[in-house]
């Protein structure tokens, strides 16, 4: 017997559209920065630092930003980071030097990471941890990440740097409109009651608190949380390889920006399809074993790239298989976490 639809998702169009543009927003910039670095004559090591730099703030501030979402509302905090990314997009073409570009990438990458994680958190809260609805959100988000690499690859090939980054501005504006129409999740309970009432932001709220980090790390004692965090780490590390060394390798064997974009889009197409099976996979077997085995195979498929002889058909098949596994695992991670720690 299927559960009833969560009340917050009676009209889910806005949150699904937000998913479409939120993940695509991150991928648009991830795909763009290696192309921009190559156009400036930067080395593979420098491009690797640029790609890795986008995650620096997320490493240290993700817990604090999550706490802010609990206190002030997930949608509200997410919008702030979307607006930050919109403001920073036109600055990139003005910064052709490595170290200033790295600093800009760190700040912008943090904003994009928090905007996407905020969108994921919002759907997990609104869906009350149901993998079926989280999977649908992931399906729509994969549409965005399918379109983004192809679109930015075409814009880069025919327009260059400025039109490519201005595309990021337009993308962020559409994401803002979708989030403004999406419902807000309940703010974390205070004095025994939860609400959607906004709190006034104080300076002390902006400063990270040690107690918040201690409480968050204590959750790792829960086996389901520990397993899921390990899987997230492996996925993130592998994605870092795909968006840095992988792009440099493909450029080195003579693929155009559009062809590289097609490979990235292939991942997203099958990821979207895979996410629709997450709810069924949760019911058929052990979710943690499914997540772990799917992640290991996905890592293998990116590691075999140099052994595929540069054949586009084999590269495409590997990306299609990797995408399906990535899509299957992602909604399961959030469902397992939601069930383990509660709302």
N, C-alpha and C positions, 0 to 999 in steps of 0.2 A: 504493500500500500504506500503510495507516494505521499510525501508531506505537502502541506499547503504552502503556497508561495508566501515568503516573508512580506509583512505589511509594507515595508519600505520599498519593495520592488514590484508593487502593483502596477506602476508605470515606469519600467526600467530603461526606456529609450535614452534618456539623458546620460545615465551612468554608463551604458554600453557605448555611446558615442564618445564619452570621456575616455573610456578604455581604448577605443580605436585610435584616438589622437595622443594619449599619454605615453604609451609604449613606443609608438612611432616617433614621438618627439625625441625620446632618448636615442633611438637607433639612427635617426636622421643625423644627429651630431656625431655619434660614434663612427658612422660611416664617412662623414665629411672630414673629420680632423686628419686622418691619414692622407687623404687626397690633398688637403691644404698643405700639410707638411711636406709631401713629396714635391708639390709645385714650388715650394720655397727652397728645395734642394737639401732638405734635412736627411740625416742618416736614419737607418732602421732603428738604432738605439734611441735616438731622439724621438722618433715617432712612437716607439714603445713607451717612453716616459710620458709623452703627451696622452696616450690612451690610458695608461695606468693612473695618471694624475687625476683623471676625472673621478676616481673612486676614493681619493685621499680624505676628503671631508666626510664622506659616507662612513668610512672606517671609524672615525672618532666621534662623529656627531649623530649617527643614526639613532642611537638610544635616546639621546636628548631630544631630537626632533620627534621621535615617537611619543615621548612624554608630553611634548607641547601639543601634539595632536589629541592626546587624551584630555588635556586640560582645556584647550581652546577650540576643539573641533577639527576633525580630520580635513574636511573640505576647506575650511578657512586657512589652515596652515599650508595646504597644498597649493592653493591659489597664490599665496605669497611667493612660493618658489617658482611657479609658472611665470609670474610677472617678472621675477628676477632674470630668468632665462631670456624672456622677450627683450628686456632692456640690454642684455649683454650681447645679443646676437650681432648687431651692427658693429660691435667693437672688434670682432675677429679680423675682418679684412684690413683694419688699421694697424694690426700688430704683426709684423713679419719677422720679429726677432724671437729666438727660442725661449729664453728665460721669461720675458714678459708674457709670451704666449702660453707657457706652462702655467704661470700664475692665473691667467685668465681661464685656462682650461680647468684648473682645480676648482675655482669658484663656480664657474658655469656647470661643470660636471656634478658638483654637489647639489646645485639647484635642480638639475634634471633628475638626479637620482632620488632626491626627496619628493619631487613632483610625481614621479612614477610610483615610488613606494607608498606615497599618500593615496594615490588612486587605487592601488592594490588593497591597501588597508581599508579604504572606504567601502569597496565592494565586499570584502570579507566581513565587515561589520554589518552592512545592510543585508547581506545574504545569510547572516547568522551562521557562518561556517559551512553552509551547504555546498559541497563540491560541484553539484549540478549547475548552480547559478554562477559560481566562480569560474567554472569551465566555459560557460557562455560568454562571460566577460573576457576571458582569455581568448576565445575565438574572435571576438570583435577586435581585441587589441592586436591580434596577429594580422588582421586585415590592414591595420595601420602600418605595422612593420613590414608588410609585404609591399605596400605602396611606397613607403618612405625611401628605401634604398633605390628603387627604380626611378622615382621622381627626382631625387637629388642627383642621381647619376646622370640623368638626361640634362638637368639644369646645369650641372657642372660641365658636361661635354659641350653644351651649346652656349652657355652664358658665363661660366667662370665663377670666381669667388663671391662677388657681391650678390648676384641673384641667388646663389645657393644659400647664403646666410640670411638673406631677406625672406627666403622661403621659410626659414625657422621662425621668423617673426609672425608670418601669416599663420603658420601651424599653431603657434602658441595662442594666438587670438581666438582661433576656433576652439581650442581646448578650454580656454577661459569661459567662453559662452556655454559650453556643455557642462562644465562644473557648476556654473552659477545656477543652472536649471536642475541639477541633481540634488537629492535630499541630503541633509546633514545627518551624520550618525550621532548617537547619544554621546554626550560628554561624559567622561569617567565619573563614577559616583562620588559625591561628597556628602557627608553627613547622612549616608544611607540611602540616598536617592540619586537617580541618574536623570539628566535633562539635556536639552539641546540649547540651553541658555548660554549666551556668550559671556565670558569673563573678561574683565579689563586686564590688558597686558601691562605687567610691571617689569621694571628693569631686572629685578631678582629672578623673574621667570626665564629670562634670556640666558642667564648664566647656568651652565651645566651643574648638576648636583651629584655628589659622590653617592648619596643614598639611592638615587635612581639607577645608577650603574650597578650597584651591589644587588639591588632587588632584581634587575633584569638578568644579570649573570647567574643568580641563584636558580633561575628557571631551567638552566642547563642540566640541573640534577634530574629533571624529568626526562626519561629515556626518549620519548617521542620528540621532544624539543631538541635534544642533543643530536639525534640522528638527522633531523631536518636541517639543523644549522650546518652540520658537516656536508650535507648534500648541496646546500646553498653555496657554501664555500667552494666546493668543487665546480659547480656550474659557473660561478663568477670568475674563477681563475681560468677556466676553459674559454669562456666568452672573451676574456681579455686577450687570449692568444688569437682567437678568431678575428677580433677587430684590430689587431696590430700586425703580428708576423704573417698571418694569413693573407691580409690585404697586400702587404709588401711582396709576398711570394707570388701572388696572382699578377700583380703589376709587373714583376720581374720576368714572368713568362709571356708577357705581351698582351694580357687581357685589358680591354678598355674599361672605363668607369661604368658604362652601361652593362657590360657582360658581368662584371663583379657584382653590380647591383642585382642582377638577375639571380646569381647564386645566393645572395643574402635573402632575396625575396622567396626563393624556393624553400628555405628553412622556415620562413614565416607562414607560407601556405600550408605546409604539412603540420606545423605547430598548431595552427588554428584547428585543423581537423583532429589532431591528437587530443586537444583539450576537451573536445566534445565527448570523448570516451572516459574522461577522468572519473565522473560519477559512477559509471559502470565498473571501472577498475577498482574503485574503493570498495565496492560490494562483493567483487568476485574473489579477491585474494588479500594477502597481507599488504597494506599500503606501504609500509616502510621497506619491505623487500622489493616491491615494484619500483619504488622511487630510486633505491640504491642501484638495482640492476640496470634500469633505464639510463641512469646517469653515467654508469661505467661504460656502457656501450656507446653512448653519445660522445664521451671523451675519446674513445678509441677511433671513432669515425673522423674526428678532426685531426688526430695524431697521424693517421695514415696518408694525409694529403700529399707529402713529398713522394710517396711510393705509387701514386696514381699516374705518373708519367705526364702530367699536365694535360691529360685528356679531358676535355670539357664535359663529356657525357658522364665519365666516372666521378668527376667533381660534383656534378649535379646530383647523381644518385646518392652519393654520400651525404650531401646536404639535405636531400629529401628525407632520408632515413633519420638523420640526426634531428631534424626539425620535428618529426612525428613524436620521437621520444621526449624531446624537450617540452613539447606541448602537453603530452600526457602527464608528465611529472609535475609541472608547475601548479595547476589547481590543487593537486593532491597535497603539495607542501603546505599551502595555506589552510586547507581543510584540516589536516592533521594538527597543525599548530593551533587553530581555533578550538578544536576539540580538546587539545591537551591543556591549554591554559584558561579556557573559558572566555566569555565575552568580557 
